Amino acid sequence: MQPRLGSVTSGRNRQGVGGGGQQPGAVANDRGAWQEAYERSTLRDADFETMSGLPLAAVYGPDDWPARTREGDHDPPSSVQADLAATSTLGWPGQYPYTRGPHASMYRSKLWTMRLFAGFGTAGDTNGRFRDLLAAGGGGLSVAFDLPTLMGRDSDDLHSHGEVGRCGVAVDTLADVQDLFAGIDLGAVTTSMTINSPAAVLLAMYVVAAEMSGVPRSRLGGTLQNDILKEYQAQKEYLFPPRPSMRLVVDVIRFCTAEMPRFHPVSVSGYHIREAGSTAAQELAFTLANGFAYVEAARESGLGIDEFAPRLSFFFNAHLDFFEEIAKYRAARRIWARWISGHYGAEDPRSAQLRFHTQTAGVSLTAQQPEVNIVRTAIEALAGVIGGTQSLHTNSMDEVLALPTDKAARIALRTQQVIAHESGVANVADPLGGSWFVESLTDRIEEEAEQVFARLLEWGDGSMLEGVLRGIEASWFQGEIADSAYEFQRKVGSGRRIVVGVNAFTEGNEDLAPPTLQIGAEVEELQVKRLETVRQGRSAAEVDATLSRLVADAGSSDVNLVPAMIDAVRAYASEGEIVAALASVFGRYEEDPVI
């Protein structure tokens, strides 16, 4: 039975739970203060002007309305003046509430990190792709793991048969991670790892592999997805019940806070919620609610919010409704800043600066006329950039059919480079700020999110963490996403929503597929042999001892489990063995499906 929706107060200027009364960082409308921060920034060596040579300001505001600046012109009509006054409450980039971006100079100082999601076959296979992408101008690595790795199973597990290396790279032990990053300076690149239930295990492998190559953990930069709540809501790659799984997330936050200051321990991920069929507003609301839940859980463990919140990051989808996506990102920054400062009492401005990675929508890609996916990806990527993303992954045109080929991955990277260096959109921060349409849409999405927060707080008796957990246990999130997915598909099926090449503008040859990357059965054979070789060469007694310590630590609620995992990894215990040890204490989770 689903809990009942309570009364809701929403809106941009809402006070109380989200607004927190008088904000520690009231909306900054001092252009002079922004100018000072901008002038302290180190800018890229670039011409910040139009293709025709017109100089561009770093950001535009109400005072830049042309009729107010041309000599001899009258002021705009009173209705327009009112709109300009409303716009002035937005603040400026790098200033609370960060609607216009988290940094004063935005892309004038540093372009977004251009990530390409890569992983297939064995670790050696993927290492070659990583090197190619870095040589082609990629700025960071993003690791795709195969399904057995995501589910905490070794490659020789009976449940892994037929899936090894198919949808990502196969990783069983530390030896695979060493091969994965061989010849790559992990102190010089940042790495994003898309993994959740076994995230702590893969972080341990990454730390040990780096240290064995001479890079201390304190120098490692990157992001661990480690967002378990959205697994129960959308993606379904869970291992343990929600509450012990939350302990693992918090242990990683505590470990990174203490020992890995350059690493983001959680990437709160709306991407998979959207891919499962949610609306943009649901993606935003569910994602930020999960973020608040992690904040509450970390605080309950004894951490001060300003100790860890600056290292939390987010991961959003970039879908095809161009303006809605931009409004979503702007609303996300404003909501996060208001709640973190007002409700949770953060004082460090970095805690309130929501920073996020964006990936173009995999679910928008079509198997029919796959070349058209290049156009879709470009539109989605452009929305992410105009919305102010800090890093971006562009999907390849053939990912709907298979893992991307080298050519398709290169086109996806070139798409970002064209946006960055040819389109001109990186010259001005928040270029749509002040648009009546975009500002209205931003407010409306924010209001919908606040209604969700009110519902979850009611269920949790004032705790967002407890509200989210109860929502999962009642299958509420799952039901909401399923309803939205059904409604979208109903519109596609009826032709009310056009999908080019699928239900309109077809040519009769849509079944013709381009060449795709094939992962043969020999990959699984090689990986199983690799695992067998590692097991033969390690000390069985050392493995048993480290796993016994892990089981003992898991049985004690006040012990951080990451150090025991590092010891087990260093002994070359496999991922499956470590997960089994934890499951012996935590149990395994089975969902009551929503039909």
Phi, psi and omega in degrees: 000132183276138176299159185272143176287130177267184180291153187228135168241125185224174178128162186297324185260018183302135175251165179111229187303303181284318184285328176069027180069221179292121186287138173302328178238076181303154184309122183272116180241038181253098181297330178297319178295319176299317181301318179297317179295320179298317183291340175279350183281151173266119186266154173293157175278091183207159175268111181269078182207168178286171178299333179275358177096008178284127180292146182240139172286160181288334178202154181239148180219190184303325182291348180269006176302123189305320184292344180271349187246343181279126183300133177092346180278152174277163175296156177299162177302161184301325179296321178290322178300321179297319178296321179294322178297319178296320180298329184293345178281357183286336187080200186226161178305138180082004180235146177307135007264023173064020176305324187266005177131152184280345184233146185298319185261351180044230188285354175292334177269316185209125174292161175299154175287127181266102182258143171239125181287119184220143176167125177194155175061223180272169179299324178295321177299314183289326177303320177297319179294319178303314182297320179297317182293320177295320179293332181277000177109005176296145184257354181198161181255144176226116191265125172260123179261152178286169186298316177303319179296316179299329182263010175072029182244142176285161184293337179266005175292140180302327180287347182271348187302128178088354182243355185293121177074006187280310184255009180174188183276143179274127178229120178248318185221176176307325181302323180292320180291324175299317178293323184299322184248019180301130177078005179248128181283104183287350173275348184252343178242158172257146184235129174255131180241116183271087181206150190231284183304312178268025186302318182297325180294315181290327174297317178300317178297320180295316180299313182292318179299318179295314181295325178290339176266003176098008180253115180291154183300331181294340180267352185285132177239146179154200186216136172251126183300299167052032181253093187278333185297319181290344175294317178290331183278327193218305194273332171074019176262070181248160178238307186253166176300159186303317187289314174294331176295324176296328177298318179297320178300314182293323177299320178294318178301314181295318181295313181293323177300320183278325192232349183227072188294343181263003187253138175271113187282343179217134169247099184291119201245108171276345186307311185287331175296318179291319180298332179284349175124006181290166170279171177298318181295320177294318177305311181297311185295312182295321182295311181292325175299318176298319178300316178296325178297319177295322177300313181295320180294319179294321178294322178297336179280355178109357179279142171281145187300323181283354173285326188238332186301325179298343181258002173283142177227171183230162184219111184246158175277147170244104184260190192272343178281093193308306185287325179297321179295316179299316178299322180299313181295320181293318178296322181300315181296318183292317179297312182300315181299317184292315182290315183295320180280314187277315185272321184259356169077022178294142179248334178286122180304331181295332179295328184270354183271097179290123178243140187214153172260149179233142171232136177296158193284111176297325183290344179277347181287147181239143175289332177281138180045060188298338179297333178296339178298335177298319179294314180301314182297320180297317179297315181295317179296321179298321177297319179298320181289313179297330176283352172092034181292154178265339172207160190212136172241127177257128180290151177273153188296336185259008184292341176288342182258324184190181171300145187293146172282167178303316182296315181295319178296323180292320177298320179298319177293317179298330177301314177296320182293324175295316178300318184290319192248348183240333187279335182085357185286345179276357184280333187233132178285139175045060187296342178262003177301132183095349174296127181303320180294309185293321179294319178296317180294322177300314179297318183294319178294320178298318180297319178297321179296319181297328176296320177295316180300318180299319179297314182293323177295324177296315179296325184268011181052045178096354180253121176292323179301309182292325178296318178294315180298319178292325176297322177293313183295332177271001181061027182289312179302314182300319180292320179297316180294319180297319179296318180293320179297319179296317182296319179296314182294327177297320179291322177294316181297327181274350182086002178291332174245121183276131170240110187300128179087353181248299179244011175198156177057041178273159184237357178090354181237029185295343181281352179284115184257146176287168176302137181236163178285128181251131176252110185276170180296339181295335178297315179296320179298316179296319183291320178295321177294322178299315179297318179298319179296318179297317181295324180290331184267357183261171176270111181299323181295321179293319178299313181299320182294318181290324178290325177296321177296320180297317178298317180296317180294323179296332179281352178248118189289344185257017180250130176287129186275346184297315179302321178294324177293321178299318178296319180294319179297317181297333176277002181069030168296145182276162177302314181300322179292321179292317179296318179298322178297317179293321181295333179294340178257314187275335189081178178241151187260137171233129184273146166275110188292149175269126181243000000 
